[in-house]
Each structure stands twice: as C-alpha cells, then as structure tokens.
Amino acid sequence: MNEATKKTLSQFKELTDSEQHDARQKFARMREATQIYHMSRTKLAEEALKAGAMYKIGSTVLINVQIFNQYLEGFRTPGVMV
C-alpha cells in the first residue's frame, strides 16, 4: 500500500460514522456505475478518466459520482428534442 492510500485510509477512519456513510455514497464501483449511467464499462472508464473521477486502489476501481455528474453536465444540450 502506497503512502497516499495509507493517508486516505487514515483520514477516513478519523471521520464520524455519519461522515463515513456520506463518503461511501460519494463513490461507486465500476459495475455499479455502469448501471447508474447506462454506459458500457469501456466508455465509462474512458469518460471517468477524462473527468478525473476515477480512483484505483489495488485492483478496485471507484468512480466519484459527484465529480462525474458535474462532468456530464458539460454535455447537456438544453432545448433539444431527440
């Protein structure tokens, strides 16, 4: 485990239970995120990387849904009917 990961885990343990719950809701695993956003795993990974919303800890990939949602808002086309 690298120093950055140790620091993040240490900071997480210092949070209250309520704060930890909020922090957990901020992230989704790749499989869950593909269901949330209705994207293929490949496309989601590509866009999450561009958004700076992808975190990799060992073999686990997490998507910061708050950052990714903000990124997706940049593609919004208001007033356009499909």
mmCIF file as gemmi writes it, N, C-alpha and C atoms, coordinates in Angstrom:
data_model
loop_
_atom_site.group_PDB
_atom_site.id
_atom_site.type_symbol
_atom_site.label_atom_id
_atom_site.label_alt_id
_atom_site.label_comp_id
_atom_site.label_asym_id
_atom_site.label_entity_id
_atom_site.label_seq_id
_atom_site.pdbx_PDB_ins_code
_atom_site.Cartn_x
_atom_site.Cartn_y
_atom_site.Cartn_z
_atom_site.occupancy
_atom_site.B_iso_or_equiv
_atom_site.pdbx_formal_charge
_atom_site.auth_seq_id
_atom_site.auth_asym_id
_atom_site.pdbx_PDB_model_num
ATOM 1 N N . MET Axp A 1 ? 0.853 -1.17 0 1 0 ? 1 A 1
ATOM 2 C CA . MET Axp A 1 ? 0 0 0 1 0 ? 1 A 1
ATOM 3 C C . MET Axp A 1 ? 0.9 1.235 0 1 0 ? 1 A 1
ATOM 4 N N . ASN Axp A 2 ? 0.629 2.162 -0.923 1 0 ? 2 A 1
ATOM 5 C CA . ASN Axp A 2 ? 1.48 3.346 -1.003 1 0 ? 2 A 1
ATOM 6 C C . ASN Axp A 2 ? 1.088 4.377 0.063 1 0 ? 2 A 1
ATOM 7 N N . GLU Axp A 3 ? 1.89 5.398 0.207 1 0 ? 3 A 1
ATOM 8 C CA . GLU Axp A 3 ? 1.689 6.4 1.262 1 0 ? 3 A 1
ATOM 9 C C . GLU Axp A 3 ? 0.387 7.175 1.076 1 0 ? 3 A 1
ATOM 10 N N . ALA Axp A 4 ? 0.034 7.492 -0.161 1 0 ? 4 A 1
ATOM 11 C CA . ALA Axp A 4 ? -1.201 8.242 -0.416 1 0 ? 4 A 1
ATOM 12 C C . ALA Axp A 4 ? -2.422 7.438 0.025 1 0 ? 4 A 1
ATOM 13 N N . THR Axp A 5 ? -2.411 6.141 -0.252 1 0 ? 5 A 1
ATOM 14 C CA . THR Axp A 5 ? -3.526 5.278 0.148 1 0 ? 5 A 1
ATOM 15 C C . THR Axp A 5 ? -3.602 5.177 1.663 1 0 ? 5 A 1
ATOM 16 N N . LYS Axp A 6 ? -2.449 5.035 2.327 1 0 ? 6 A 1
ATOM 17 C CA . LYS Axp A 6 ? -2.422 4.972 3.783 1 0 ? 6 A 1
ATOM 18 C C . LYS Axp A 6 ? -2.977 6.249 4.397 1 0 ? 6 A 1
ATOM 19 N N . LYS Axp A 7 ? -2.602 7.393 3.816 1 0 ? 7 A 1
ATOM 20 C CA . LYS Axp A 7 ? -3.072 8.68 4.317 1 0 ? 7 A 1
ATOM 21 C C . LYS Axp A 7 ? -4.582 8.789 4.149 1 0 ? 7 A 1
ATOM 22 N N . THR Axp A 8 ? -5.101 8.388 2.994 1 0 ? 8 A 1
ATOM 23 C CA . THR Axp A 8 ? -6.543 8.443 2.735 1 0 ? 8 A 1
ATOM 24 C C . THR Axp A 8 ? -7.307 7.558 3.705 1 0 ? 8 A 1
ATOM 25 N N . LEU Axp A 9 ? -6.814 6.341 3.925 1 0 ? 9 A 1
ATOM 26 C CA . LEU Axp A 9 ? -7.472 5.429 4.863 1 0 ? 9 A 1
ATOM 27 C C . LEU Axp A 9 ? -7.432 5.973 6.279 1 0 ? 9 A 1
ATOM 28 N N . SER Axp A 10 ? -6.325 6.576 6.651 1 0 ? 10 A 1
ATOM 29 C CA . SER Axp A 10 ? -6.187 7.161 7.974 1 0 ? 10 A 1
ATOM 30 C C . SER Axp A 10 ? -7.195 8.294 8.164 1 0 ? 10 A 1
ATOM 31 N N . GLN Axp A 11 ? -7.33 9.145 7.152 1 0 ? 11 A 1
ATOM 32 C CA . GLN Axp A 11 ? -8.28 10.251 7.226 1 0 ? 11 A 1
ATOM 33 C C . GLN Axp A 11 ? -9.708 9.721 7.299 1 0 ? 11 A 1
ATOM 34 N N . PHE Axp A 12 ? -10.007 8.659 6.563 1 0 ? 12 A 1
ATOM 35 C CA . PHE Axp A 12 ? -11.337 8.067 6.548 1 0 ? 12 A 1
ATOM 36 C C . PHE Axp A 12 ? -11.712 7.531 7.927 1 0 ? 12 A 1
ATOM 37 N N . LYS Axp A 13 ? -10.75 6.887 8.599 1 0 ? 13 A 1
ATOM 38 C CA . LYS Axp A 13 ? -11.001 6.309 9.926 1 0 ? 13 A 1
ATOM 39 C C . LYS Axp A 13 ? -11.278 7.383 10.97 1 0 ? 13 A 1
ATOM 40 N N . GLU Axp A 14 ? -10.784 8.61 10.75 1 0 ? 14 A 1
ATOM 41 C CA . GLU Axp A 14 ? -10.986 9.699 11.694 1 0 ? 14 A 1
ATOM 42 C C . GLU Axp A 14 ? -12.376 10.321 11.577 1 0 ? 14 A 1
ATOM 43 N N . LEU Axp A 15 ? -13.101 10.025 10.509 1 0 ? 15 A 1
ATOM 44 C CA . LEU Axp A 15 ? -14.436 10.578 10.317 1 0 ? 15 A 1
ATOM 45 C C . LEU Axp A 15 ? -15.443 9.912 11.243 1 0 ? 15 A 1
ATOM 46 N N . THR Axp A 16 ? -16.504 10.627 11.564 1 0 ? 16 A 1
ATOM 47 C CA . THR Axp A 16 ? -17.584 10.033 12.348 1 0 ? 16 A 1
ATOM 48 C C . THR Axp A 16 ? -18.322 9.025 11.47 1 0 ? 16 A 1
ATOM 49 N N . ASP Axp A 17 ? -19.178 8.199 12.08 1 0 ? 17 A 1
ATOM 50 C CA . ASP Axp A 17 ? -19.942 7.212 11.313 1 0 ? 17 A 1
ATOM 51 C C . ASP Axp A 17 ? -20.777 7.877 10.232 1 0 ? 17 A 1
ATOM 52 N N . SER Axp A 18 ? -21.407 8.995 10.56 1 0 ? 18 A 1
ATOM 53 C CA . SER Axp A 18 ? -22.241 9.715 9.596 1 0 ? 18 A 1
ATOM 54 C C . SER Axp A 18 ? -21.399 10.229 8.427 1 0 ? 18 A 1
ATOM 55 N N . GLU Axp A 19 ? -20.241 10.784 8.73 1 0 ? 19 A 1
ATOM 56 C CA . GLU Axp A 19 ? -19.355 11.293 7.689 1 0 ? 19 A 1
ATOM 57 C C . GLU Axp A 19 ? -18.83 10.156 6.817 1 0 ? 19 A 1
ATOM 58 N N . GLN Axp A 20 ? -18.539 8.989 7.425 1 0 ? 20 A 1
ATOM 59 C CA . GLN Axp A 20 ? -18.085 7.838 6.651 1 0 ? 20 A 1
ATOM 60 C C . GLN Axp A 20 ? -19.177 7.38 5.7 1 0 ? 20 A 1
ATOM 61 N N . HIS Axp A 21 ? -20.424 7.377 6.163 1 0 ? 21 A 1
ATOM 62 C CA . HIS Axp A 21 ? -21.541 6.98 5.31 1 0 ? 21 A 1
ATOM 63 C C . HIS Axp A 21 ? -21.644 7.918 4.111 1 0 ? 21 A 1
ATOM 64 N N . ASP Axp A 22 ? -21.548 9.228 4.354 1 0 ? 22 A 1
ATOM 65 C CA . ASP Axp A 22 ? -21.599 10.207 3.265 1 0 ? 22 A 1
ATOM 66 C C . ASP Axp A 22 ? -20.451 9.999 2.288 1 0 ? 22 A 1
ATOM 67 N N . ALA Axp A 23 ? -19.256 9.707 2.804 1 0 ? 23 A 1
ATOM 68 C CA . ALA Axp A 23 ? -18.089 9.49 1.954 1 0 ? 23 A 1
ATOM 69 C C . ALA Axp A 23 ? -18.274 8.243 1.098 1 0 ? 23 A 1
ATOM 70 N N . ARG Axp A 24 ? -18.878 7.198 1.655 1 0 ? 24 A 1
ATOM 71 C CA . ARG Axp A 24 ? -19.109 5.972 0.893 1 0 ? 24 A 1
ATOM 72 C C . ARG Axp A 24 ? -20.098 6.199 -0.231 1 0 ? 24 A 1
ATOM 73 N N . GLN Axp A 25 ? -21.096 7.041 -0.001 1 0 ? 25 A 1
ATOM 74 C CA . GLN Axp A 25 ? -22.099 7.315 -1.019 1 0 ? 25 A 1
ATOM 75 C C . GLN Axp A 25 ? -21.522 8.132 -2.166 1 0 ? 25 A 1
ATOM 76 N N . LYS Axp A 26 ? -20.396 8.72 -1.961 1 0 ? 26 A 1
ATOM 77 C CA . LYS Axp A 26 ? -19.75 9.559 -2.961 1 0 ? 26 A 1
ATOM 78 C C . LYS Axp A 26 ? -19.114 8.722 -4.078 1 0 ? 26 A 1
ATOM 79 N N . PHE Axp A 27 ? -18.869 7.446 -3.815 1 0 ? 27 A 1
ATOM 80 C CA . PHE Axp A 27 ? -18.179 6.588 -4.764 1 0 ? 27 A 1
ATOM 81 C C . PHE Axp A 27 ? -19.04 5.407 -5.174 1 0 ? 27 A 1
ATOM 82 N N . ALA Axp A 28 ? -18.823 4.938 -6.383 1 0 ? 28 A 1
ATOM 83 C CA . ALA Axp A 28 ? -19.48 3.722 -6.863 1 0 ? 28 A 1
ATOM 84 C C . ALA Axp A 28 ? -18.415 2.853 -7.518 1 0 ? 28 A 1
ATOM 85 N N . ARG Axp A 29 ? -18.517 1.564 -7.303 1 0 ? 29 A 1
ATOM 86 C CA . ARG Axp A 29 ? -17.625 0.641 -8.004 1 0 ? 29 A 1
ATOM 87 C C . ARG Axp A 29 ? -17.989 0.647 -9.483 1 0 ? 29 A 1
ATOM 88 N N . MET Axp A 30 ? -17.091 0.202 -10.299 1 0 ? 30 A 1
ATOM 89 C CA . MET Axp A 30 ? -17.278 0.253 -11.741 1 0 ? 30 A 1
ATOM 90 C C . MET Axp A 30 ? -18.576 -0.439 -12.169 1 0 ? 30 A 1
ATOM 91 N N . ARG Axp A 31 ? -18.846 -1.618 -11.649 1 0 ? 31 A 1
ATOM 92 C CA . ARG Axp A 31 ? -20.055 -2.36 -12.047 1 0 ? 31 A 1
ATOM 93 C C . ARG Axp A 31 ? -21.315 -1.566 -11.703 1 0 ? 31 A 1
ATOM 94 N N . GLU Axp A 32 ? -21.339 -1.005 -10.497 1 0 ? 32 A 1
ATOM 95 C CA . GLU Axp A 32 ? -22.497 -0.212 -10.078 1 0 ? 32 A 1
ATOM 96 C C . GLU Axp A 32 ? -22.632 1.046 -10.934 1 0 ? 32 A 1
ATOM 97 N N . ALA Axp A 33 ? -21.512 1.677 -11.237 1 0 ? 33 A 1
ATOM 98 C CA . ALA Axp A 33 ? -21.529 2.901 -12.043 1 0 ? 33 A 1
ATOM 99 C C . ALA Axp A 33 ? -22.032 2.637 -13.463 1 0 ? 33 A 1
ATOM 100 N N . THR Axp A 34 ? -21.711 1.466 -14.023 1 0 ? 34 A 1
ATOM 101 C CA . THR Axp A 34 ? -22.221 1.155 -15.368 1 0 ? 34 A 1
ATOM 102 C C . THR Axp A 34 ? -23.742 1.065 -15.351 1 0 ? 34 A 1
ATOM 103 N N . GLN Axp A 35 ? -24.309 0.614 -14.249 1 0 ? 35 A 1
ATOM 104 C CA . GLN Axp A 35 ? -25.767 0.537 -14.126 1 0 ? 35 A 1
ATOM 105 C C . GLN Axp A 35 ? -26.372 1.91 -13.873 1 0 ? 35 A 1
ATOM 106 N N . ILE Axp A 36 ? -25.708 2.725 -13.079 1 0 ? 36 A 1
ATOM 107 C CA . ILE Axp A 36 ? -26.203 4.072 -12.782 1 0 ? 36 A 1
ATOM 108 C C . ILE Axp A 36 ? -26.256 4.914 -14.056 1 0 ? 36 A 1
ATOM 109 N N . TYR Axp A 37 ? -25.187 4.879 -14.845 1 0 ? 37 A 1
ATOM 110 C CA . TYR Axp A 37 ? -25.063 5.76 -16.002 1 0 ? 37 A 1
ATOM 111 C C . TYR Axp A 37 ? -25.459 5.114 -17.33 1 0 ? 37 A 1
ATOM 112 N N . HIS Axp A 38 ? -25.797 3.837 -17.3 1 0 ? 38 A 1
ATOM 113 C CA . HIS Axp A 38 ? -26.214 3.118 -18.516 1 0 ? 38 A 1
ATOM 114 C C . HIS Axp A 38 ? -25.175 3.261 -19.633 1 0 ? 38 A 1
ATOM 115 N N . MET Axp A 39 ? -23.92 3.033 -19.253 1 0 ? 39 A 1
ATOM 116 C CA . MET Axp A 39 ? -22.801 3.084 -20.198 1 0 ? 39 A 1
ATOM 117 C C . MET Axp A 39 ? -22.068 1.759 -20.137 1 0 ? 39 A 1
ATOM 118 N N . SER Axp A 40 ? -21.367 1.454 -21.216 1 0 ? 40 A 1
ATOM 119 C CA . SER Axp A 40 ? -20.521 0.265 -21.188 1 0 ? 40 A 1
ATOM 120 C C . SER Axp A 40 ? -19.351 0.537 -20.244 1 0 ? 40 A 1
ATOM 121 N N . ARG Axp A 41 ? -18.748 -0.521 -19.771 1 0 ? 41 A 1
ATOM 122 C CA . ARG Axp A 41 ? -17.607 -0.402 -18.856 1 0 ? 41 A 1
ATOM 123 C C . ARG Axp A 41 ? -16.468 0.382 -19.517 1 0 ? 41 A 1
ATOM 124 N N . THR Axp A 42 ? -16.215 0.099 -20.784 1 0 ? 42 A 1
ATOM 125 C CA . THR Axp A 42 ? -15.129 0.755 -21.503 1 0 ? 42 A 1
ATOM 126 C C . THR Axp A 42 ? -15.377 2.256 -21.645 1 0 ? 42 A 1
ATOM 127 N N . LYS Axp A 43 ? -16.592 2.62 -22.071 1 0 ? 43 A 1
ATOM 128 C CA . LYS Axp A 43 ? -16.926 4.038 -22.258 1 0 ? 43 A 1
ATOM 129 C C . LYS Axp A 43 ? -16.918 4.778 -20.928 1 0 ? 43 A 1
ATOM 130 N N . LEU Axp A 44 ? -17.456 4.142 -19.884 1 0 ? 44 A 1
ATOM 131 C CA . LEU Axp A 44 ? -17.48 4.755 -18.559 1 0 ? 44 A 1
ATOM 132 C C . LEU Axp A 44 ? -16.059 5.009 -18.058 1 0 ? 44 A 1
ATOM 133 N N . ALA Axp A 45 ? -15.193 4.032 -18.213 1 0 ? 45 A 1
ATOM 134 C CA . ALA Axp A 45 ? -13.806 4.184 -17.767 1 0 ? 45 A 1
ATOM 135 C C . ALA Axp A 45 ? -13.117 5.319 -18.527 1 0 ? 45 A 1
ATOM 136 N N . GLU Axp A 46 ? -13.359 5.38 -19.811 1 0 ? 46 A 1
ATOM 137 C CA . GLU Axp A 46 ? -12.766 6.42 -20.664 1 0 ? 46 A 1
ATOM 138 C C . GLU Axp A 46 ? -13.222 7.811 -20.199 1 0 ? 46 A 1
ATOM 139 N N . GLU Axp A 47 ? -14.528 7.978 -20.003 1 0 ? 47 A 1
ATOM 140 C CA . GLU Axp A 47 ? -15.068 9.282 -19.62 1 0 ? 47 A 1
ATOM 141 C C . GLU Axp A 47 ? -14.73 9.642 -18.171 1 0 ? 47 A 1
ATOM 142 N N . ALA Axp A 48 ? -14.754 8.672 -17.275 1 0 ? 48 A 1
ATOM 143 C CA . ALA Axp A 48 ? -14.411 8.929 -15.875 1 0 ? 48 A 1
ATOM 144 C C . ALA Axp A 48 ? -12.952 9.364 -15.751 1 0 ? 48 A 1
ATOM 145 N N . LEU Axp A 49 ? -12.095 8.792 -16.57 1 0 ? 49 A 1
ATOM 146 C CA . LEU Axp A 49 ? -10.686 9.176 -16.572 1 0 ? 49 A 1
ATOM 147 C C . LEU Axp A 49 ? -10.543 10.624 -17.051 1 0 ? 49 A 1
ATOM 148 N N . LYS Axp A 50 ? -11.255 10.985 -18.119 1 0 ? 50 A 1
ATOM 149 C CA . LYS Axp A 50 ? -11.228 12.368 -18.619 1 0 ? 50 A 1
ATOM 150 C C . LYS Axp A 50 ? -11.747 13.337 -17.564 1 0 ? 50 A 1
ATOM 151 N N . ALA Axp A 51 ? -12.761 12.901 -16.811 1 0 ? 51 A 1
ATOM 152 C CA . ALA Axp A 51 ? -13.38 13.757 -15.794 1 0 ? 51 A 1
ATOM 153 C C . ALA Axp A 51 ? -12.523 13.885 -14.544 1 0 ? 51 A 1
ATOM 154 N N . GLY Axp A 52 ? -11.546 13.007 -14.387 1 0 ? 52 A 1
ATOM 155 C CA . GLY Axp A 52 ? -10.748 12.995 -13.167 1 0 ? 52 A 1
ATOM 156 C C . GLY Axp A 52 ? -11.529 12.399 -12.005 1 0 ? 52 A 1
ATOM 157 N N . ALA Axp A 53 ? -12.487 11.519 -12.328 1 0 ? 53 A 1
ATOM 158 C CA . ALA Axp A 53 ? -13.37 10.941 -11.318 1 0 ? 53 A 1
ATOM 159 C C . ALA Axp A 53 ? -13.027 9.489 -11.005 1 0 ? 53 A 1
ATOM 160 N N . MET Axp A 54 ? -11.95 8.971 -11.567 1 0 ? 54 A 1
ATOM 161 C CA . MET Axp A 54 ? -11.596 7.568 -11.371 1 0 ? 54 A 1
ATOM 162 C C . MET Axp A 54 ? -10.506 7.432 -10.316 1 0 ? 54 A 1
ATOM 163 N N . TYR Axp A 55 ? -10.733 6.514 -9.393 1 0 ? 55 A 1
ATOM 164 C CA . TYR Axp A 55 ? -9.761 6.202 -8.347 1 0 ? 55 A 1
ATOM 165 C C . TYR Axp A 55 ? -9.458 4.716 -8.436 1 0 ? 55 A 1
ATOM 166 N N . LYS Axp A 56 ? -8.198 4.366 -8.387 1 0 ? 56 A 1
ATOM 167 C CA . LYS Axp A 56 ? -7.821 2.96 -8.432 1 0 ? 56 A 1
ATOM 168 C C . LYS Axp A 56 ? -7.01 2.633 -7.183 1 0 ? 56 A 1
ATOM 169 N N . ILE Axp A 57 ? -7.534 1.688 -6.409 1 0 ? 57 A 1
ATOM 170 C CA . ILE Axp A 57 ? -6.861 1.236 -5.188 1 0 ? 57 A 1
ATOM 171 C C . ILE Axp A 57 ? -6.656 -0.256 -5.36 1 0 ? 57 A 1
ATOM 172 N N . GLY Axp A 58 ? -5.428 -0.639 -5.627 1 0 ? 58 A 1
ATOM 173 C CA . GLY Axp A 58 ? -5.152 -2.036 -5.944 1 0 ? 58 A 1
ATOM 174 C C . GLY Axp A 58 ? -5.888 -2.395 -7.222 1 0 ? 58 A 1
ATOM 175 N N . SER Axp A 59 ? -6.719 -3.422 -7.174 1 0 ? 59 A 1
ATOM 176 C CA . SER Axp A 59 ? -7.479 -3.81 -8.36 1 0 ? 59 A 1
ATOM 177 C C . SER Axp A 59 ? -8.897 -3.246 -8.342 1 0 ? 59 A 1
ATOM 178 N N . THR Axp A 60 ? -9.229 -2.476 -7.305 1 0 ? 60 A 1
ATOM 179 C CA . THR Axp A 60 ? -10.562 -1.892 -7.189 1 0 ? 60 A 1
ATOM 180 C C . THR Axp A 60 ? -10.597 -0.529 -7.872 1 0 ? 60 A 1
ATOM 181 N N . VAL Axp A 61 ? -11.587 -0.334 -8.73 1 0 ? 61 A 1
ATOM 182 C CA . VAL Axp A 61 ? -11.768 0.944 -9.415 1 0 ? 61 A 1
ATOM 183 C C . VAL Axp A 61 ? -13.043 1.58 -8.882 1 0 ? 61 A 1
ATOM 184 N N . LEU Axp A 62 ? -12.92 2.828 -8.418 1 0 ? 62 A 1
ATOM 185 C CA . LEU Axp A 62 ? -14.055 3.574 -7.906 1 0 ? 62 A 1
ATOM 186 C C . LEU Axp A 62 ? -14.28 4.807 -8.763 1 0 ? 62 A 1
ATOM 187 N N . ILE Axp A 63 ? -15.542 5.182 -8.901 1 0 ? 63 A 1
ATOM 188 C CA . ILE Axp A 63 ? -15.904 6.391 -9.635 1 0 ? 63 A 1
ATOM 189 C C . ILE Axp A 63 ? -16.499 7.365 -8.627 1 0 ? 63 A 1
ATOM 190 N N . ASN Axp A 64 ? -15.968 8.581 -8.587 1 0 ? 64 A 1
ATOM 191 C CA . ASN Axp A 64 ? -16.529 9.626 -7.748 1 0 ? 64 A 1
ATOM 192 C C . ASN Axp A 64 ? -17.747 10.161 -8.492 1 0 ? 64 A 1
ATOM 193 N N . VAL Axp A 65 ? -18.948 9.803 -8.013 1 0 ? 65 A 1
ATOM 194 C CA . VAL Axp A 65 ? -20.159 10.141 -8.752 1 0 ? 65 A 1
ATOM 195 C C . VAL Axp A 65 ? -20.436 11.637 -8.751 1 0 ? 65 A 1
ATOM 196 N N . GLN Axp A 66 ? -20.014 12.343 -7.717 1 0 ? 66 A 1
ATOM 197 C CA . GLN Axp A 66 ? -20.224 13.792 -7.687 1 0 ? 66 A 1
ATOM 198 C C . GLN Axp A 66 ? -19.414 14.476 -8.789 1 0 ? 66 A 1
ATOM 199 N N . ILE Axp A 67 ? -18.154 14.113 -8.909 1 0 ? 67 A 1
ATOM 200 C CA . ILE Axp A 67 ? -17.301 14.691 -9.951 1 0 ? 67 A 1
ATOM 201 C C . ILE Axp A 67 ? -17.808 14.285 -11.325 1 0 ? 67 A 1
ATOM 202 N N . PHE Axp A 68 ? -18.181 13.012 -11.477 1 0 ? 68 A 1
ATOM 203 C CA . PHE Axp A 68 ? -18.63 12.526 -12.774 1 0 ? 68 A 1
ATOM 204 C C . PHE Axp A 68 ? -19.947 13.197 -13.191 1 0 ? 68 A 1
ATOM 205 N N . ASN Axp A 69 ? -20.848 13.414 -12.251 1 0 ? 69 A 1
ATOM 206 C CA . ASN Axp A 69 ? -22.098 14.107 -12.568 1 0 ? 69 A 1
ATOM 207 C C . ASN Axp A 69 ? -21.834 15.524 -13.064 1 0 ? 69 A 1
ATOM 208 N N . GLN Axp A 70 ? -20.91 16.222 -12.419 1 0 ? 70 A 1
ATOM 209 C CA . GLN Axp A 70 ? -20.553 17.575 -12.858 1 0 ? 70 A 1
ATOM 210 C C . GLN Axp A 70 ? -19.974 17.542 -14.265 1 0 ? 70 A 1
ATOM 211 N N . TYR Axp A 71 ? -19.13 16.571 -14.538 1 0 ? 71 A 1
ATOM 212 C CA . TYR Axp A 71 ? -18.536 16.412 -15.86 1 0 ? 71 A 1
ATOM 213 C C . TYR Axp A 71 ? -19.618 16.188 -16.916 1 0 ? 71 A 1
ATOM 214 N N . LEU Axp A 72 ? -20.574 15.316 -16.603 1 0 ? 72 A 1
ATOM 215 C CA . LEU Axp A 72 ? -21.64 15.017 -17.556 1 0 ? 72 A 1
ATOM 216 C C . LEU Axp A 72 ? -22.513 16.231 -17.854 1 0 ? 72 A 1
ATOM 217 N N . GLU Axp A 73 ? -22.684 17.113 -16.874 1 0 ? 73 A 1
ATOM 218 C CA . GLU Axp A 73 ? -23.484 18.323 -17.096 1 0 ? 73 A 1
ATOM 219 C C . GLU Axp A 73 ? -22.899 19.184 -18.218 1 0 ? 73 A 1
ATOM 220 N N . GLY Axp A 74 ? -21.611 19.058 -18.464 1 0 ? 74 A 1
ATOM 221 C CA . GLY Axp A 74 ? -20.967 19.797 -19.549 1 0 ? 74 A 1
ATOM 222 C C . GLY Axp A 74 ? -21.429 19.355 -20.933 1 0 ? 74 A 1
ATOM 223 N N . PHE Axp A 75 ? -22.07 18.193 -21.01 1 0 ? 75 A 1
ATOM 224 C CA . PHE Axp A 75 ? -22.556 17.672 -22.287 1 0 ? 75 A 1
ATOM 225 C C . PHE Axp A 75 ? -24.043 17.939 -22.498 1 0 ? 75 A 1
ATOM 226 N N . ARG Axp A 76 ? -24.654 18.608 -21.541 1 0 ? 76 A 1
ATOM 227 C CA . ARG Axp A 76 ? -26.091 18.861 -21.603 1 0 ? 76 A 1
ATOM 228 C C . ARG Axp A 76 ? -26.426 19.757 -22.778 1 0 ? 76 A 1
ATOM 229 N N . THR Axp A 77 ? -27.462 19.403 -23.503 1 0 ? 77 A 1
ATOM 230 C CA . THR Axp A 77 ? -27.923 20.227 -24.624 1 0 ? 77 A 1
ATOM 231 C C . THR Axp A 77 ? -29.373 20.618 -24.363 1 0 ? 77 A 1
ATOM 232 N N . PRO Axp A 78 ? -29.591 21.716 -23.664 1 0 ? 78 A 1
ATOM 233 C CA . PRO Axp A 78 ? -30.949 22.103 -23.299 1 0 ? 78 A 1
ATOM 234 C C . PRO Axp A 78 ? -31.785 22.473 -24.522 1 0 ? 78 A 1
ATOM 235 N N . GLY Axp A 79 ? -33.049 22.122 -24.456 1 0 ? 79 A 1
ATOM 236 C CA . GLY Axp A 79 ? -33.964 22.531 -25.515 1 0 ? 79 A 1
ATOM 237 C C . GLY Axp A 79 ? -33.913 21.674 -26.776 1 0 ? 79 A 1
ATOM 238 N N . VAL Axp A 80 ? -33.147 20.597 -26.755 1 0 ? 80 A 1
ATOM 239 C CA . VAL Axp A 80 ? -33.032 19.764 -27.944 1 0 ? 80 A 1
ATOM 240 C C . VAL Axp A 80 ? -33.893 18.519 -27.748 1 0 ? 80 A 1
ATOM 241 N N . MET Axp A 81 ? -34.819 18.279 -28.66 1 0 ? 81 A 1
ATOM 242 C CA . MET Axp A 81 ? -35.644 17.085 -28.604 1 0 ? 81 A 1
ATOM 243 C C . MET Axp A 81 ? -34.993 15.983 -29.403 1 0 ? 81 A 1
ATOM 244 N N . VAL Axp A 82 ? -35.079 14.798 -28.894 1 0 ? 82 A 1
ATOM 245 C CA . VAL Axp A 82 ? -34.491 13.641 -29.575 1 0 ? 82 A 1
ATOM 246 C C . VAL Axp A 82 ? -35.539 12.892 -30.328 1 0 ? 82 A 1
